[in-house]
Amino acid sequence: MAGYDYDLFVIGAGSGGVRAARLAAMSGARVAVAEEYRVGGTCVIRGCVPKKFMVYASEFTHAFEEARGFGWEIEGAKFDWRRFLMAKDAEISRLSGIYTSNLEKAGVDLLLGTARFVDDHTLELKEKSGGKRTITAAKVLIATGGRPTLPTDVPGIEHVITSEEAFHLPELPKRMVIVGGGYIAVEFACIFHGLGVDVTLIYRGPNILRGFDEDVRAHLADELKSRGLKVMVSCQHESIEKREDGVLVSHVGEGHTLESEVVMFATGRAPHVKGLGLEAAGVKLNDKGAVAVDAFSRTNVEHIWAVGDVTDRMALTPVAIREAQAFAETEFYGRPMSFDHADVPTAVFSQPPVGTVGLTEAQARHKLGPVDVYLTRFRPMKTTFYGGRDRFLMKLIVCRENGKVVGCHIVGPDSAEMIQLAAIAVKAGLTKAQWDATCALHPSAAEELVTLREKYVPMELAAAQ
């Protein structure tokens, strides 16, 4: 690869870009990575990591309620938003520093600035210091992630925030309207509700978490409402106005208005391709505006690849990392491989959380034909002790033809921890009989996963039979 400044140039130092850059550099390649903001990308800086810290903080409200049921007296507990922000920001800085250190140890040149293509082998770097550089590379990897999007047809949209600003609110509002029905909107609604904010979650669709299993959607919606979170579906913003006192008035149709100090829109994210100069390199986008790639993350230009959210395949940090690893193994270690996007476990860190892997019931019936469903709803041992209302949902989808468990869905405490292990069984193609042959761990909620014996028949089908 002589004649170029670098063997590999990576645009974006998020989880995918960092993994690819490190692995490539450790093979002996000359590697540089350009980052326009902070090392760590969406996940570490403005996504899943700080959001999980906020989830932890917000869960104490419910934990205090449970504690009283177990005999504890907790008086005078209060939440200090500013102190939390300081601790959160310090930890994010520490993690970003580790990413930077790992790049340096691997021999990667970290270039702080914005990179754009001049042609398919040449990039211009606009440095944070104000200078400009031209850099050539034999191979280029695009790993710029995604960014929140806002609708353009809502009057007053300039008054709202996105999930990125939610991490840095100077004060905790008394009232908040969150718009959207996806996992980001649901998670932030639960977070701020848990921190004592009067939250209203509104969504234009008939129920939250579109694309998830229908029983999961219905169950979570009921659980959110039982915890006092206001959820309004089948409605959307017509306009937003800001009064002189700073209060935002949301007009949401049929004469309804909502007053709040903050309105947050979490209605979608888009691949971050703006300003990359992809047209100069000849890189094509797909019909969703994402960088089009094949199974090996290669674009239509032979020596340019893309991984992570910018490809809009599966917007999850571990997926970006695995795509990046497959790219590096293929191109720098001579071990061709691609990442299999099937049966990837996911979690929604709502309250209660959701864990899911494999097919929904509707997907399974469409793809496989006849399936058997095993479903249970129950109050866990911890909840029944103090008379709480929280309920678990566990659901298994089984292919009737071969007995394989093709979907597992859990709503309840620690569901994210459970689904990681359940995903091994689903990915391995284990049958329901093999799940049943596994001895239960008692007492635990997870034991229900291996003790489900009765096939579930919805009431409307049972009545028809």
ABEGO torsion letter per residue (X at the ends): XBGBABABBBBEABAAAAAAAAAAAAAGBBBBBBBABBBGEAAAAABAAAAAAAAAAAAAAAAAAAAAAAGBBBBGBBBBAAAAAAAAAAAAAAAAAAAAAAAAAAGBBBBBEBBBBABAABBBBBBAAGBBBBBBBABBBBBAEBBBBBBAABBGAAABBBAAAAAABABBBABBBBBEABAAAAAAAAAAAAAGBBBBBBBABABBGBGBBAAAAAAAAAAAAAAGBBBBBGBBBABBBBBAAGBBBBBAEGGBBBBBABBBBBAEBBBBABGAGAAAAGBBBBAAGBBBBBAAGBBABAABBBBEAAAGABBBAAAAAAAAAAAAAAAAAGBBBBBBABGBBBBBBBOBBBBBBEBBAAAAAAAAEBBBBBBBBBBBAAAAAAGBABBBBBBBBBBAAAGBBABBBBBEBGAAAAAAAAAAAAAAGBBAAAAAABBBBOBBAAAAAAABABBBBBAAAAAAX
